[in-house]
Amino acid sequence: MNEYLKNLNRIEFVVTLACTGRCKHCQNGDPVHTAEHIDADAAVRAIQRICKHYKIETLMTFGGEPLLFPGVVFAIHKAGADMGIRKRQVITNGYFSKRHDRIEEVVKCLEKSGVNELLLSVDAFHQETIPLEPVLVFAECAVRAGIPMELSPAWLVSREDQNPYNIRTREVIGAFAPLQIPVGQGNVIFPSGNALKYLKGYFDENTTASSPYEEDPRDIRSLSFSANGDVLDGNVYQTDILDIIRTYKVTE
């Protein structure tokens, strides 16, 4: 439909910018206190429309903390499963409720909706403001439900660096050892948002860094929907997603 999106194989939804954490490394900056979230019906419709024209391999929801709006997450991933998207991922900090029964209920619904990978953000930064106990309960429930999961820590400077944050991150990871959850590569913190404000001393001022998440505008492989419906150069609440894709162009 559009030469710039001929290799499109991934859809992402920023479900909300609202978050239960106040992390020093957050790329979004200070937490947003908002009830704004992507509209479930609009998201489902977009998934269905895109999948009729593209072979989408991966669907991801994240935030903010996406499980503050679990119904939206369930609807998105059910649509992805129905449309045959192979990998259906949620990035979460695991903290959206202190009630054990509510946590278990949400995890069961994640499994039923077709989520087949959880990336659990646990590290020194998240656990400065997020209590570990409910996150452990969430992880235990996910293991019992059989949802594949890995811990996804944020590392400062490098995964090998022995700064105090990384040392604390290894301690936090150790708390999950009895659950035998694999530890993924996670990510090395990029100097943007809160990281520039609170962790500036750890970055080399003479080095020009580029975001590892930045897409080539001439070869869009991942469509990322913002919580307000923005995607590419349009808004899915105002314009059909296929029209947004068709009219996308790169300005010189």
SELUM-471947 format. One line per 5 residues: number of its first residue (from 1); their letters; for each residue x, y, z of C-alpha. Coordinates in Angstrom, 1 decimal. Each point is the difference from the previous one (the first is absolute). Layout:
<recs>
NUM = a = X Y Z | ...;
</recs>
This chain:
<recs>
1 = mneyl = 0.0 0.0 0.0 | 2.9 2.3 0.7 | 3.6 -0.5 -0.9 | 1.2 1.4 3.3 | -1.9 -2.7 1.9;
6 = knlnr = 0.7 -3.0 -2.3 | 1.8 -1.8 2.9 | -2.6 0.8 2.7 | -0.2 -3.0 2.4 | -0.6 1.4 3.4;
11 = iefvv = -2.7 2.0 1.9 | 0.5 1.7 3.3 | -2.5 1.8 2.3 | 1.0 2.5 2.7 | -3.1 -0.9 2.0;
16 = tlact = 0.4 3.0 2.4 | 2.6 2.3 1.3 | -1.4 -0.4 3.5 | 2.4 -2.0 2.2 | 0.3 -1.4 3.5;
21 = grckh = 3.7 0.7 0.1 | 2.1 3.2 0.1 | 3.2 -1.4 -1.5 | 3.2 2.1 -0.3 | 0.8 -1.6 -3.3;
26 = cqngd = -3.5 0.4 -1.7 | 0.2 1.2 -3.6 | -3.5 1.5 0.4 | 1.1 2.4 2.8 | -1.9 0.5 3.2;
31 = pvhta = -3.1 -2.2 0.3 | -3.3 1.2 -1.5 | -3.1 0.0 2.2 | -2.6 -0.6 -2.7 | -2.8 -2.3 -0.8;
36 = ehida = 0.8 0.3 -3.8 | 0.5 -3.3 -1.7 | -0.3 -1.4 -3.5 | -3.6 -0.8 -0.9 | -0.4 -3.7 -0.1;
41 = daavr = -2.5 0.0 -2.9 | 2.2 2.2 -2.1 | 3.1 -2.2 0.7 | -1.8 -3.2 -0.9 | -1.3 1.5 -3.2;
46 = aiqri = 3.5 1.1 -0.9 | 1.4 -3.4 0.6 | -2.6 -1.7 -2.1 | 0.5 2.5 -2.9 | 3.8 -0.2 0.0;
51 = ckhyk = 0.1 -3.8 0.2 | -2.1 -0.3 -3.2 | 2.8 1.6 -1.9 | 3.2 -0.7 1.9 | 1.6 -3.1 1.6;
56 = ietlm = 0.3 1.2 3.6 | 2.3 -2.2 2.1 | 0.0 1.9 3.3 | -2.5 2.0 2.1 | 1.1 1.9 3.1;
61 = tfgge = -1.7 2.0 2.7 | 1.8 2.2 2.4 | -0.1 3.4 1.7 | 0.1 1.6 2.6 | -1.4 -3.0 1.8;
66 = pllfp = -2.4 -1.7 -2.5 | -1.7 -2.2 2.6 | -1.6 3.1 1.6 | -2.4 -0.5 -2.9 | -0.1 -3.8 -0.2;
71 = gvvfa = -3.2 -0.2 -2.0 | 1.7 1.9 -2.8 | 3.0 -2.3 0.1 | -2.3 -3.1 -0.1 | -1.9 1.3 -3.0;
76 = ihkag = 3.2 0.9 -2.0 | 1.6 -3.4 0.6 | -3.2 -2.0 -0.7 | -0.2 1.8 -3.4 | 3.6 -0.8 -0.6;
81 = admgi = -0.5 -3.6 0.7 | -3.2 -0.1 -2.1 | 2.0 1.5 -2.9 | 2.8 -2.6 0.3 | 2.7 2.3 1.3;
86 = rkrqv = 2.6 -2.4 1.3 | 1.7 1.9 2.8 | -2.2 2.0 2.4 | 2.0 1.8 2.7 | -0.7 2.2 3.0;
91 = itngy = 2.6 2.2 1.7 | -1.0 0.6 3.6 | 1.5 1.0 3.3 | -2.5 -2.5 1.6 | -1.4 2.5 2.4;
96 = fskrh = -3.6 1.1 -0.6 | -1.7 -1.3 3.1 | 0.9 -1.1 3.6 | -2.9 -2.5 0.2 | 1.1 -3.5 -0.7;
101 = driee = -3.4 -1.1 -1.3 | 0.0 2.9 -2.5 | 3.5 -0.8 -1.2 | -0.9 -3.6 -0.5 | -3.2 1.0 -1.9;
106 = vvkcl = 2.0 2.2 -2.4 | 2.6 -2.6 -0.6 | -2.7 -2.6 -0.9 | -1.5 2.4 -2.4 | 3.4 0.7 -1.6;
111 = eksgv = 0.3 -3.7 -0.7 | -3.5 -0.3 -1.4 | 0.5 3.0 -2.2 | 3.0 -1.6 -1.7 | 3.0 1.8 1.5;
116 = nelll = 2.9 -2.4 -0.5 | 2.9 2.0 1.3 | 0.3 2.3 3.0 | 3.0 2.3 0.4 | 0.2 0.9 3.7;
121 = svdaf = 1.9 3.2 0.7 | 1.8 -0.5 3.3 | 3.2 1.7 1.0 | 1.5 2.6 2.4 | -2.0 2.8 -1.6;
126 = hqeti = -3.4 -1.5 0.0 | 0.4 -1.4 3.5 | 0.9 3.5 1.5 | -3.7 0.9 -0.2 | -1.8 -3.3 -0.8;
131 = plepv = -0.4 -2.6 2.9 | 1.5 -3.3 -0.9 | -2.6 -2.2 1.8 | -3.0 0.5 -2.5 | 2.4 -0.3 -2.9;
136 = lvfae = 1.1 -3.4 1.3 | -3.6 -1.0 0.4 | -0.6 1.0 -3.6 | 3.0 -2.0 -1.2 | -1.2 -3.1 2.1;
141 = cavra = -3.5 0.3 -1.6 | 1.5 0.2 -3.5 | 2.2 -3.0 0.6 | -3.1 -2.0 1.2 | -2.0 1.2 -3.0;
146 = gipme = 2.7 -1.3 -2.3 | 0.7 3.4 -1.7 | 3.5 0.1 -1.3 | 1.9 2.8 1.8 | 3.4 1.5 0.4;
151 = lspaw = 1.4 2.6 2.3 | 1.0 3.1 -2.0 | 2.3 2.3 2.1 | 1.4 3.4 -0.9 | 3.8 0.2 0.3;
156 = lvsre = 2.0 3.2 0.5 | 3.1 0.6 -2.1 | 0.1 -3.7 -1.0 | -1.2 -3.4 1.2 | 3.5 -0.7 1.4;
161 = dqnpy = 0.6 3.3 1.8 | 0.3 -0.2 3.8 | -1.7 3.3 0.8 | -2.4 0.0 3.1 | -3.1 -0.1 -2.1;
166 = nirtr = 1.1 -3.1 -1.9 | 1.0 -1.7 3.3 | -3.4 0.7 1.4 | -1.6 -1.3 -3.2 | 1.7 -3.3 0.4;
171 = eviga = -1.3 -0.2 3.6 | -3.6 0.7 -1.2 | 0.4 -2.7 -2.7 | 1.1 -2.4 2.7 | -3.3 0.3 1.7;
176 = faplq = -1.6 -1.8 -2.9 | 2.4 -2.9 -0.1 | -2.4 -2.5 1.7 | -2.4 0.5 -2.9 | 2.7 -0.9 -2.6;
181 = ipvgq = -1.1 2.8 -2.3 | 2.6 0.6 -2.8 | 1.8 3.3 0.1 | 0.0 1.7 -3.4 | 2.5 2.5 -1.4;
186 = gnvif = -2.2 2.9 1.2 | 1.3 3.3 -1.3 | 2.9 2.4 0.6 | -1.5 3.4 1.1 | -0.1 2.6 -2.7;
191 = psgna = 0.8 3.6 0.9 | -3.5 1.6 -0.3 | -2.9 1.0 2.1 | 0.6 -0.5 3.8 | 3.3 -1.7 -0.7;
196 = lkylk = 1.5 3.3 -1.1 | -1.4 1.7 3.1 | 0.9 -2.5 2.7 | 2.9 -2.1 -1.5 | 1.8 2.5 -2.1;
201 = gyfde = 3.4 -0.7 1.7 | 0.0 -3.5 -1.4 | -0.1 1.1 -3.6 | 2.9 1.2 -2.1 | -0.8 3.6 -1.0;
206 = nttas = 2.3 -0.3 -3.0 | -1.8 -2.9 -1.5 | -2.9 0.5 -2.4 | -2.3 -2.9 0.5 | -2.9 -1.0 -2.2;
211 = spyee = -3.2 -1.6 1.4 | 0.0 -3.8 -0.4 | -3.7 0.2 -0.6 | 0.1 2.5 -2.9 | -1.5 -1.2 -3.2;
216 = dprdi = 1.3 0.7 -3.5 | -2.8 2.2 -1.4 | 0.6 -1.5 -3.4 | -0.4 -3.6 1.2 | -2.7 -0.1 2.7;
221 = rslsf = -0.1 -3.5 1.5 | -2.0 0.8 3.1 | -3.2 2.0 0.3 | -0.1 1.7 3.4 | -3.3 1.4 1.3;
226 = sangd = 0.1 2.6 2.7 | -2.5 0.1 2.8 | -1.8 2.9 -1.7 | -0.4 -1.9 -3.3 | 2.9 1.6 -1.8;
231 = vldgn = 1.8 -2.3 -2.5 | 2.4 1.0 -2.8 | -1.3 3.4 -1.3 | -3.6 -0.5 1.0 | -2.4 -0.9 2.8;
236 = vyqtd = -1.9 -3.3 -0.1 | -3.1 1.6 1.7 | -0.3 2.4 -2.9 | 1.2 -1.9 -3.0 | -0.1 -3.7 -1.1;
241 = ildii = 3.3 -1.7 0.7 | 0.3 -1.2 -3.6 | -0.4 3.6 -1.2 | 2.7 1.1 2.4 | 2.3 -2.7 -1.3;
246 = rtykv = -0.8 0.8 -3.7 | 0.7 3.7 0.3 | 3.1 -0.2 2.2 | 3.0 1.6 -1.6 | 3.5 1.1 0.9;
251 = te = 0.6 3.7 -0.2 | 3.5 1.1 -1.1;
</recs>
